[in-house]
Each structure stands twice: as structure tokens, then as C-alpha cells.
């Protein structure tokens, strides 16, 4: 399938780059969350990044968070067979589990259309208010 909608694609690329028109302050594109939401099992990443094919499931979205044993088992050596991350954004941490092995939460399998239980009661005023602690 080819996805080609010039206006939508350009707008999304600008948004991802942080230079699009956005009413919220300091909004960032969370690549880990997007990966988990739209490629929960990591099949798309595995298709285009063969260096990570040995990593199973959603762990593929954050290989740097895996233990050295898990990386070794997958045939991945950070800095050699796959680069170390240039940056790790603080907001990614909430999508990477602190369990041994570093397996991200399997929320991506739920799909993007279903809201998480903790956010189901949010109303439109949440998205337009300045307070984002929730």
C-alpha cells in the first residue's frame, strides 16, 4: 500500500521535526510511544532494520534498554552492529519498563484506537490547559 497525501505527509514531517504549527508548548514527537502504538510487535522495524531482527517483540523499539545478555542473545552489540542512541529523551522512560530485561510495556498490541484506562476520563479541557501533570 502506498500512502501519499502530500499535505498530510508534509504536515506530519514538519510536526515530527518540531517546527509545525502546534498550540501546545514544548510538544515533542515520542518515537517510542508511536512505535509501541503502531508497531507493537516490532514487525515493521524488523523489516527495515535487519541488524535488530534477533530482538523479539516490542523490545525492538528500545534496544539500548535491554540487558547485555539479551543483546548478546539477539546478536546485537551496541556501538558495533547497531549504533548507540545519540539522545534519549526523558519522556521515553515512561514507555520503557523498569523490569529486568527492559521489556517495554506491551501497550502497542492494544492499538491506537483504544484509550488507556488512566486517560479515558480526560476531557477536551485537559488538552488545552497549561497543567500537564496528570
BALOBA-1460 file (C-alpha; in Angstrom, 3 decimals):
// residues 134
<rec num="1" residu="x" x="0.000" y="0.000" z="0.000"/>
<rec num="2" residu="x" x="1.282" y="3.447" z="-0.885"/>
<rec num="3" residu="x" x="0.436" y="6.276" z="1.458"/>
<rec num="4" residu="x" x="0.727" y="9.510" z="-0.429"/>
<rec num="5" residu="x" x="-1.180" y="12.526" z="0.720"/>
<rec num="6" residu="x" x="1.135" y="15.460" z="0.098"/>
<rec num="7" residu="x" x="-0.402" y="17.886" z="2.580"/>
<rec num="8" residu="x" x="-0.822" y="15.329" z="5.345"/>
<rec num="9" residu="x" x="2.644" y="13.873" z="4.891"/>
<rec num="10" residu="x" x="4.383" y="17.259" z="4.781"/>
<rec num="11" residu="x" x="2.422" y="18.400" z="7.818"/>
<rec num="12" residu="x" x="3.356" y="15.268" z="9.752"/>
<rec num="13" residu="x" x="7.033" y="15.612" z="8.821"/>
<rec num="14" residu="x" x="7.038" y="19.232" z="10.000"/>
<rec num="15" residu="x" x="5.290" y="18.236" z="13.225"/>
<rec num="16" residu="x" x="7.805" y="15.422" z="13.799"/>
<rec num="17" residu="x" x="10.661" y="17.859" z="13.246"/>
<rec num="18" residu="x" x="9.193" y="20.167" z="15.879"/>
<rec num="19" residu="x" x="8.629" y="23.076" z="13.505"/>
<rec num="20" residu="x" x="4.956" y="22.594" z="12.675"/>
<rec num="21" residu="x" x="2.044" y="24.677" z="13.891"/>
<rec num="22" residu="x" x="1.088" y="23.359" z="17.319"/>
<rec num="23" residu="x" x="-0.975" y="25.037" z="20.039"/>
<rec num="24" residu="x" x="0.799" y="23.188" z="22.863"/>
<rec num="25" residu="x" x="4.092" y="24.396" z="24.273"/>
<rec num="26" residu="x" x="7.160" y="22.169" z="24.103"/>
<rec num="27" residu="x" x="5.456" y="19.288" z="22.310"/>
<rec num="28" residu="x" x="7.775" y="16.510" z="21.177"/>
<rec num="29" residu="x" x="7.214" y="13.554" z="18.894"/>
<rec num="30" residu="x" x="7.642" y="10.471" z="21.085"/>
<rec num="31" residu="x" x="9.117" y="7.863" z="18.785"/>
<rec num="32" residu="x" x="8.960" y="5.076" z="21.389"/>
<rec num="33" residu="x" x="5.260" y="5.650" z="22.080"/>
<rec num="34" residu="x" x="4.478" y="5.782" z="18.367"/>
<rec num="35" residu="x" x="6.400" y="2.576" z="17.761"/>
<rec num="36" residu="x" x="4.524" y="0.796" z="20.528"/>
<rec num="37" residu="x" x="1.162" y="2.139" z="19.382"/>
<rec num="38" residu="x" x="1.523" y="1.366" z="15.683"/>
<rec num="39" residu="x" x="4.086" y="-1.448" z="15.552"/>
<rec num="40" residu="x" x="3.608" y="-3.149" z="18.904"/>
<rec num="41" residu="x" x="5.372" y="-6.356" z="17.926"/>
<rec num="42" residu="x" x="8.142" y="-4.566" z="16.014"/>
<rec num="43" residu="x" x="7.466" y="-6.247" z="12.654"/>
<rec num="44" residu="x" x="7.906" y="-3.021" z="10.656"/>
<rec num="45" residu="x" x="11.204" y="-2.166" z="12.350"/>
<rec num="46" residu="x" x="12.403" y="-5.738" z="11.894"/>
<rec num="47" residu="x" x="11.644" y="-5.488" z="8.158"/>
<rec num="48" residu="x" x="13.700" y="-2.320" z="7.619"/>
<rec num="49" residu="x" x="16.416" y="-2.704" z="10.279"/>
<rec num="50" residu="x" x="17.831" y="-6.203" z="9.785"/>
<rec num="51" residu="x" x="20.509" y="-5.592" z="12.446"/>
<rec num="52" residu="x" x="17.742" y="-5.895" z="15.068"/>
<rec num="53" residu="x" x="15.989" y="-8.999" z="13.693"/>
<rec num="54" residu="x" x="17.160" y="-11.090" z="16.644"/>
<rec num="55" residu="x" x="15.251" y="-8.920" z="19.111"/>
<rec num="56" residu="x" x="11.758" y="-10.277" z="19.667"/>
<rec num="57" residu="x" x="8.582" y="-8.340" z="20.385"/>
<rec num="58" residu="x" x="8.331" y="-4.712" z="21.387"/>
<rec num="59" residu="x" x="11.857" y="-4.697" z="22.846"/>
<rec num="60" residu="x" x="12.999" y="-3.750" z="19.345"/>
<rec num="61" residu="x" x="11.832" y="-0.164" z="19.923"/>
<rec num="62" residu="x" x="14.411" y="0.455" z="22.644"/>
<rec num="63" residu="x" x="17.357" y="-1.929" z="22.211"/>
<rec num="64" residu="x" x="19.651" y="0.258" z="24.361"/>
<rec num="65" residu="x" x="17.427" y="-0.536" z="27.367"/>
<rec num="66" residu="x" x="17.989" y="-4.293" z="27.082"/>
<rec num="67" residu="x" x="20.433" y="-6.140" z="29.286"/>
<rec num="68" residu="x" x="23.780" y="-7.091" z="27.801"/>
<rec num="69" residu="x" x="22.709" y="-10.759" z="27.975"/>
<rec num="70" residu="x" x="19.535" y="-10.061" z="25.967"/>
<rec num="71" residu="x" x="21.520" y="-8.058" z="23.401"/>
<rec num="72" residu="x" x="24.114" y="-10.804" z="23.118"/>
<rec num="73" residu="x" x="21.413" y="-13.434" z="22.632"/>
<rec num="74" residu="x" x="19.921" y="-11.292" z="19.826"/>
<rec num="75" residu="x" x="23.340" y="-10.847" z="18.195"/>
<rec num="76" residu="x" x="23.360" y="-7.093" z="18.786"/>
<rec num="77" residu="x" x="26.367" y="-5.165" z="20.068"/>
<rec num="78" residu="x" x="25.592" y="-1.515" z="20.721"/>
<rec num="79" residu="x" x="28.202" y="0.691" z="19.111"/>
<rec num="80" residu="x" x="29.302" y="-2.069" z="16.714"/>
<rec num="81" residu="x" x="26.457" y="-3.918" z="14.986"/>
<rec num="82" residu="x" x="23.901" y="-1.242" z="15.887"/>
<rec num="83" residu="x" x="24.620" y="2.369" z="16.923"/>
<rec num="84" residu="x" x="24.136" y="3.665" z="20.433"/>
<rec num="85" residu="x" x="21.386" y="6.291" z="20.725"/>
<rec num="86" residu="x" x="22.530" y="9.845" z="20.050"/>
<rec num="87" residu="x" x="19.965" y="11.135" z="22.561"/>
<rec num="88" residu="x" x="17.455" y="9.516" z="24.879"/>
<rec num="89" residu="x" x="14.552" y="11.796" z="25.640"/>
<rec num="90" residu="x" x="13.339" y="11.757" z="29.254"/>
<rec num="91" residu="x" x="9.733" y="11.234" z="28.158"/>
<rec num="92" residu="x" x="10.664" y="7.865" z="26.609"/>
<rec num="93" residu="x" x="11.292" y="6.363" z="30.042"/>
<rec num="94" residu="x" x="7.592" y="6.023" z="30.836"/>
<rec num="95" residu="x" x="7.236" y="3.720" z="27.823"/>
<rec num="96" residu="x" x="10.205" y="1.526" z="28.734"/>
<rec num="97" residu="x" x="9.609" y="-0.817" z="31.628"/>
<rec num="98" residu="x" x="11.997" y="-0.946" z="34.552"/>
<rec num="99" residu="x" x="11.547" y="-4.756" z="34.800"/>
<rec num="100" residu="x" x="14.626" y="-6.960" z="34.382"/>
<rec num="101" residu="x" x="15.330" y="-7.363" z="30.687"/>
<rec num="102" residu="x" x="13.970" y="-3.900" z="29.918"/>
<rec num="103" residu="x" x="10.907" y="-5.159" z="28.048"/>
<rec num="104" residu="x" x="8.645" y="-2.269" z="27.130"/>
<rec num="105" residu="x" x="5.061" y="-2.476" z="28.233"/>
<rec num="106" residu="x" x="3.002" y="-4.339" z="25.601"/>
<rec num="107" residu="x" x="0.605" y="-1.414" z="25.184"/>
<rec num="108" residu="x" x="1.236" y="-1.314" z="21.437"/>
<rec num="109" residu="x" x="-0.736" y="-4.523" z="20.974"/>
<rec num="110" residu="x" x="-3.856" y="-2.681" z="22.096"/>
<rec num="111" residu="x" x="-3.840" y="-0.478" z="19.014"/>
<rec num="112" residu="x" x="-4.134" y="3.292" z="18.683"/>
<rec num="113" residu="x" x="-7.938" y="3.459" z="18.676"/>
<rec num="114" residu="x" x="-8.369" y="2.350" z="22.291"/>
<rec num="115" residu="x" x="-7.642" y="4.823" z="25.055"/>
<rec num="116" residu="x" x="-5.647" y="3.701" z="28.056"/>
<rec num="117" residu="x" x="-7.614" y="3.279" z="31.272"/>
<rec num="118" residu="x" x="-5.722" y="6.047" z="33.056"/>
<rec num="119" residu="x" x="-6.654" y="8.608" z="30.372"/>
<rec num="120" residu="x" x="-10.194" y="7.541" z="29.477"/>
<rec num="121" residu="x" x="-11.813" y="10.282" z="31.595"/>
<rec num="122" residu="x" x="-9.812" y="13.148" z="30.111"/>
<rec num="123" residu="x" x="-11.942" y="15.835" z="28.634"/>
<rec num="124" residu="x" x="-11.107" y="18.398" z="25.968"/>
<rec num="125" residu="x" x="-10.044" y="20.928" z="28.634"/>
<rec num="126" residu="x" x="-7.068" y="18.693" z="29.532"/>
<rec num="127" residu="x" x="-5.603" y="19.148" z="26.076"/>
<rec num="128" residu="x" x="-5.932" y="22.906" z="26.174"/>
<rec num="129" residu="x" x="-4.998" y="23.575" z="29.784"/>
<rec num="130" residu="x" x="-1.459" y="24.528" z="30.857"/>
<rec num="131" residu="x" x="-1.333" y="21.940" z="33.652"/>
<rec num="132" residu="x" x="0.042" y="18.641" z="32.275"/>
<rec num="133" residu="x" x="0.899" y="16.796" z="35.494"/>
<rec num="134" residu="x" x="-1.845" y="14.216" z="35.017"/>
